[in-house]
Amino acid sequence: MKNLIIIRHAKSSWDEPLPPDLDRPLNPRGLRDAPFMGSVLKCRGLIPERIVSSPAKRALTTAQLIAREVGYEARAIDVLDPLYGQDPSVLIELIRGFDDAWSRVYLVGHNPELTELVNRLAGENLAHIPTCGLASIEFQVDSWSHLMAGAGRLTLFDYPKRHR
C-alpha cells in the first residue's frame, strides 16, 4: 500500500510591498498552524519516509515546520520545481516516479492544483483544501508507477480551523 499526504501550504503574508510570488512568507497564523498540523500527523502515526515540497517560500517553510514536528530532517526535504503551478496531470506523473521504497510521502504545495489532485486521485468532490489543510489518500498498489486517477481512497481530510 502507498499513502500520499497532500498538504496545502499554511497561510501566507500579503503585506505591502508584495514580494514576488515565490518569495511570499508565512504570516503569524501560518507559522502557528503548520507545527500544529505536524503534531496532528504525528499523533495519528502518519510519519513520512519522504517529504517533497514546492520551491515557494511559503510551501517550503510549511514543509520544514511540519517536518520538525514529525521528527523528519528538514534538510532532507526534496524541493521539486514541478510542484509550483503545474496541472494535476503533471503532478500525477511526478508521483508515479516516486521511489517504491517510500510507503508514505508528504507532498506540500498550492491550490487550486492540490484540490484538483485530491479530487482526481480519490474520486472526491472537495471544493477546496484550506490553508495548511491536508488530505491523506491510500492506494492499494505496490508501486507508485501504478497510481491511477480514481484509484485512491481518502482516509483523512483535516485543517486547522476544525480544531478551533
C-alpha positions in Angstrom: 0.0 0.0 0.0 1.1 3.6 -0.7 0.0 6.6 1.3 0.1 10.1 -0.2 -0.5 13.0 2.2 -1.2 16.2 0.3 -0.6 19.4 2.3 -1.5 22.9 1.2 0.9 25.5 2.4 0.0 27.4 5.5 -1.5 31.0 5.4 0.9 33.3 3.7 1.6 37.0 4.1 0.1 39.6 1.7 1.9 42.6 3.3 2.8 45.5 1.2 5.0 45.8 -0.7 4.3 42.3 -2.1 7.4 40.2 -2.7 7.5 38.0 -5.9 5.0 35.1 -5.5 7.8 32.6 -4.9 9.2 34.6 -2.0 5.9 35.2 -0.1 6.5 34.1 3.6 4.0 32.7 6.0 2.1 35.1 8.2 1.8 34.6 12.0 -1.2 32.3 11.6 0.6 30.2 9.1 3.6 30.0 11.4 1.3 28.7 14.2 -0.8 26.3 12.0 2.0 24.4 10.3 3.5 23.0 13.5 0.0 22.3 14.8 -0.8 20.2 11.8 2.5 18.5 12.1 1.5 17.4 15.6 -1.8 16.2 14.3 0.0 14.0 11.8 2.4 12.7 14.5 -0.4 11.9 16.9 -2.1 9.9 14.1 1.2 8.0 13.5 1.4 9.3 9.9 5.2 9.7 9.7 6.7 10.1 6.2 9.5 8.3 4.5 9.9 11.3 2.3 8.7 14.9 2.2 8.5 16.8 -1.2 7.8 20.5 -1.4 7.2 23.3 -3.9 10.2 25.7 -4.0 7.9 28.6 -3.0 9.0 30.0 0.4 5.5 29.6 2.0 5.3 25.9 0.9 8.9 25.0 1.9 8.5 26.8 5.3 5.3 24.8 5.9 7.1 21.6 5.0 10.0 22.4 7.3 7.7 23.3 10.3 5.7 20.1 9.8 8.9 18.0 9.4 10.2 19.3 12.7 7.0 18.2 14.5 7.1 14.7 13.0 10.8 14.1 13.5 11.8 14.3 9.9 15.2 16.0 9.0 14.3 19.3 7.4 17.3 19.4 5.1 16.2 16.0 3.7 13.1 17.6 2.2 13.1 17.3 -1.6 12.3 20.7 -3.3 10.7 20.0 -6.7 10.0 22.8 -9.1 7.1 20.9 -10.8 5.1 21.3 -7.5 4.7 25.0 -8.2 1.9 25.9 -10.5 1.6 22.7 -12.5 -1.5 20.9 -13.8 -2.6 17.9 -11.7 -1.7 15.6 -14.6 1.9 16.7 -14.3 1.8 16.1 -10.6 0.4 12.6 -11.1 3.4 11.8 -13.4 5.8 13.2 -10.8 4.2 11.0 -8.1 4.4 8.0 -10.4 8.2 8.5 -10.4 8.5 8.3 -6.6 10.8 5.6 -5.2 8.9 2.5 -4.3 10.8 2.2 -1.1 8.7 5.1 0.2 5.4 3.9 1.6 4.2 7.3 2.8 5.1 10.7 1.2 4.0 14.2 2.1 3.5 16.5 -0.9 3.4 20.2 0.0 2.2 22.7 -2.5 -0.5 25.0 -3.7 -4.2 25.4 -4.6 -6.1 25.0 -6.8 -3.8 22.3 -8.1 -3.8 20.3 -4.9 -7.6 20.2 -4.5 -7.9 19.1 -8.1 -5.2 16.4 -7.5 -7.1 15.0 -4.5 -10.4 15.0 -6.4 -8.8 13.3 -9.4 -6.9 10.7 -7.4 -9.6 9.8 -4.8 -12.7 10.5 -6.9 -13.8 13.1 -4.4 -15.5 16.4 -4.9 -13.8 18.7 -2.4 -14.5 22.4 -3.0 -11.0 23.4 -1.8 -8.3 22.4 0.7 -8.0 25.3 3.2 -4.5 26.7 4.0 -2.4 24.1 5.9 -5.1 21.6 5.2 -4.2 18.0 4.4 -5.7 15.1 2.6 -4.4 11.6 3.1 -5.0 9.2 0.2 -4.3 5.5 0.3 -3.6 3.4 -2.8 -3.7 -0.4 -2.9 -0.6 -0.7 -5.0 3.0 -1.8 -4.5 4.5 0.7 -6.9 3.8 4.5 -7.3 4.0 3.9 -11.0 0.7 2.0 -10.8 -1.1 5.1 -9.4 -4.3 5.9 -11.3 -7.0 8.5 -11.2 -9.9 7.4 -9.0 -7.9 4.5 -7.5 -7.2 6.2 -4.2 -9.3 6.3 -1.0 -9.4 9.5 1.0 -8.8 8.4 4.6 -8.3 11.8 6.3 -9.2 15.4 5.4 -8.2 17.9 8.1 -7.3 21.5 8.5 -6.5 23.9 11.4 -9.9 25.6 11.7 -11.5 22.2 12.5 -9.6 22.3 15.8 -10.5 25.8 16.9 
